[in-house]
Amino acid sequence: MHCPPALPDEPERLQALAEYGLNSSCPLPSLDPVVEIAVRIFDVPAAAVNLVGRDEVFFAASSGVGECDMARDVSFCAHAITQEEVMVVEDARIDSRFHDNPLVTGPAQIRFYAGVPVRSPSGHALGALCVIDSKPHFSFSNEERARLKDLAELVSDRLELRRLEVAGQHGLRRFERMALATPNGVLCINGSGMISAANPAAAQMFGHSVNYIVGKPLETILPAWKASKIALRLTQDAANQDTATVVEDEMIGRYADGKNIPIEVAWTAWMEDEQPNLGLVIRDLRDQHRREDELYRAANFDRVTALPNLNYFREGVAQERPAAILSLGLSGYHDLNDALGIQAGEEVLQQIAERLCQGVRATDMVARTGSGEFGICLGGVGDPLRARDAAATAMAAVAQPLVVDGSELRLQAHCGIALCPSHGSDAGELIGNANMALQEARKLEAGEAFLFVPALRMQAVARRMFDAELHQAVERNELQLYFQPQVRLSDGALTGAEALLRWNHPERGVLLPAAFLTALEASPLAVPVGNWIIDTACRNAAQWRKELSPDFRMSINLFSAQFRGGRLRSVVNDAMARYGLPGSAIELEITETTVLNDEALFLPLLEGLSEDGVQLAFDDFGTGFASLSLLARYPLTHVKIDKSFIQRAFVSERDRAIVAAMTDLAHRLQLQVIAEGVESQPFFDFCREIGCDEAQGFLIGRPVAAARFGTACKRWLGQLARQA
């Protein structure tokens, strides 16, 4: 784990932090609205203003953050304050600084973090405003970074009020010294309501000089102050009052030219020379109003279409009873966006948004709820037939030709429908039900709608329970590697084995990958489980190279998630070094479909592994797309012909010709061919005849646990000797 470094100005920074009088038992309630806005803007479950002390950190405000380790050594924010700009951790599990951090591996389960330093007027980093999620975010745009920095400015403003409050509690002179260093306007008022001191920022705010306003009555710049809480506080005995800062949410100040300006006034009272005094901190709210308007729009409206976003849509759905909720998904939008570019994609969304709005009543709501998805809330509609008609109208609007840059484009849509109260009353549940119905609709032809049924929710619950079981399986070491031998067809000699994952489920017995692999690949567990597989397989390979064959090769299947973050190469090399293995002892298996999903990411990593001597194989060769072009571009050493091809080729001359051609092509490219699913001697002989180099299958040996692998291999070699 990488501990955050101390800052060069650490003593001065800690001294500046002490001026705010905050600690773990004394948060700052005025910051609560800021972190709540952050949660909404960035659609995350948690946000916090985290101040960094000498050895610990503490929250000045937080939303959605549970109990967690507050040691500075593990704090993400302690790293963020060392940077000038926003620090973004897209996925902590694959970030070398945080992958083994207790906040990542422990109950907090932090995956995504974005934090920006919060600074004092002197420039010292006090802590950070951060947003957090238990799911990775693989993009945090420049626009989002700018919004986070805007919110950090609001935090700094609120903290500055607190600093001046603390200064006021120590008397007029310290208050005046602090006032000179603050960007806010500061006034001191005596018991007669006269301005006894002012800083340049206060004078400038109202268009006056300091000399002009000092000695003037407060109504010179605050005409209505006598009707406010300020007057009440000044006429009371300040010695008997709470010295905490009081905030008049908004008042009207008077500029030198007579114009009104919105301001916020905070003050604290103290007694000096037996006379009441008030220290006023004044903020011009014009810029804040502008920022708040921008932040409100960012939190509630989509930038591209100007439609309500998911947050605002959720609020709208909550207010309608009865209602029909439509979840509309565009088919082919992402391909169009990739082909024509972001600008064209945004123009498409704008045209579709306009059409959808024209197709509903003024009282209905249309929102953009996802990248290529829209939500429609039809108030007062509880009839499924009316909802289906509305869905058909919306999909027909999408299907009309679109003209972008002079070119005509066409898209299709699917629609999921949920009804309130028939399918739920909670807004989040209703939208989720409509989304589940949309996923079912996507399985149908374009232009089809699907009405939610309760069985979909039950399936989703079952998937969540299964995901929880998977986490428990990892924690309880229920996942286990089995190994299936691979042999050379020319003489039957053992060449290696494929490592295959199994789940020793406590109730359902040993589960094959088909029962859980899809869920595992989509979960945060994919990378740590994949790395465990690499380590365990390498350990066994080292053992069997000593016991069975010095050229033993271990085949390892990879998850696509292991390629993200760029650590796969180091994980493989570290494991080989740990067990003293050459690159030729390891063969990494990937599928054609997997690499096609992100070829720009996969190819450089595989080329690097190939440079390290690691063997690379295409698994299930021939079942994906663009197989021939991939063979030419990728640094492969082996191809594995899928079991289905082998079995069909055994009975079909046409399929036999295809497999023979595939084998011949692989050999011309200097690749070895492994036949999968060899289950009988005739299959074994057939694969040898058509030119395959190696084979694996039940004839040779079933997958077995490591403890039984050596015995299984000796059984095969004994059988081979008897046949000879």
Protein Blocks (a to p, Z undefined) as FASTA:
>chain_A
ZZddddfklmmmmmmmmmnopafklccfklmmmmmmmmmmnopabdcdddddfkbccdfb
dehiacddfbfklpmklmmmmpmbdcddfblmlgfklmmgfklmmmnopabdcddddddf
kopafbdcddddfbdcfbdcfklmmmmmmmmmmmmmmmmmmmmmmmmmnojklmmmmmmm
pcbdcddddfkopafbdcfklmmmnopafklmgopafklmmmmlmmmmklmmmmpcfklp
cfbdcddfbacdddfkopacddddddddddeehiacdddddddfklmmmmmmmmmmmmmp
cfklopacfklmmmmmmmgccddddddddehklmmmmmnojklmmmmmmmmmmmmmmmpc
fkbccddfbfkbccdddehiabfklmmmmmmmmmmmmmpccdeehiacdddddddddddf
klojbfklmmmmmmmmmmmmmmmcehiacdddfklmmmmmmmmmmmmmmmmmmmnopacc
dddddddfklopafbdcdddddddfklopadfklmmmmmmmpmklmmmmmmmmmmmmmmm
mmmmmmmomkbccdddddfklmgoolmmmmmmmmmmmnopafklpccdddfklmmmomml
mmmmmmmmmmnopacddehihjaghklmmmmmpccfbdcddfklmmmmmmmmklmmmmmm
mmmmmmmnopacddehiabfklmmmmmmnopabdcdjklopcddfklmmmmmmmmmmmmm
mmZZ
